[in-house]
Amino acid sequence: MTEFEVIAQYFKRNNKRTDVDLAVGDDCAVTMLKPNQRLAITTDTLVSGTHFLPSISAADLAYKTLAVNLSDLASMGATPAWVSLALTLPKVDHQWLAEFSQSLFAVLDRYHVDLIGGDTTSGPLSLTLTAQGILPKDQGLFRHQAQVGDWIFVSGSLGNSAAGLSLLLNNCKILDESDRYLLQRHLRPTPRIELGLTLRAFSRCAIDISDGLLADLGHILTRSQVGAEIELDNLPLSSHLIAKFSESEAINFALTGGEDYELCFTVADNKRSEMEQILRSQGIKVTCIGRVTPASNGLILLKQGEPVPVPTQVGFDHFSE
């Protein structure tokens, strides 16, 4: 098949959103924004052997490619709208492409997002996806807006994805429910879109946990020029993680593992109670793990009220030695 036949067969369909003027099939896509809206844009590249194992299924790869970008939009409080996909393939495999595109469009439909363009090329398997979301003119969650006295929260539970990856890397047999849960959290993380939208009314600052809690919280601390105290005893650890690993391993996964794609965010004291009440009514789990402090304090980790050392390797870095 030619490049354009691949696009036509697997990636072109009628748009479902009314704000798309022109999509797949032209040099550029054309979309519309209202006067009181802003555009949030994020791009991620996933490379075989670096971001995903070569053995990953096409369906899981499509899901994760979308999820990591939608998670970025969620961390900004943006409503997902459109994506474009650049797909590099070693060959045209019809079964792989069918599974990939079916999974891709299933996730797009779930979040009311249109695929509006992209590119296909020949080469080692890699994917670059650009996602665009809509923000109200005067709202949004930004890393530089944490303030001293804010409470620090995280959504869901931490460390599951890194634990699931460790099972894969160590060729562990998937024997029970906990194994399956950890593996699923690695392959199919949940972008916290609903949480991000709700937080616009309560928070100023958020980030998604892609490189590990300490690494990503560190970005907030640097951009906002503040410090933080984190209570390790408050880290939300799933029963499945505790069932398969020791406490110290579970805490290390939660702090440094990455790829949970939960949200870490800050909330002012006077908005905390109302926010927690609203999120409970929506069935969204969040946990308070600490508080923002002056920059001079730096990052302090506490266990049973006593300071403990901060790990030297706090997250994934593509260019670290």
Buried (B, 14 or more C-beta within 10 A) or exposed (E): EEEEEBBBBBBBBEBEBEBBEBBBEEEEBEBEEEEEBBEBEBEBEBBBEEBBBEEBEBBBBBBBBBBBBBBBBBBBBBBBBBBBBBBBBEEBEEEBBBBBBEBBBEBBEEBEBBBBBBEBEEEEBBBBBBBBBBBBEEBBBBBEBBEBBBBBBBBBBBBBBBBBBBBBEEEBEBEEEBBBBBBBBBBBBBBBBBBBBBBBEBBBBBBBBBBBBBBBBBBBBEBBEBBBBBBBEBBBBBEBBBBBBEEEBBBBBBBBBBBBBBBBBBBBEEBBEEBBEBBEEEEBBBBBBBBBBEBEEEBBBBEEEEEEEBBEEBBBEEEEE
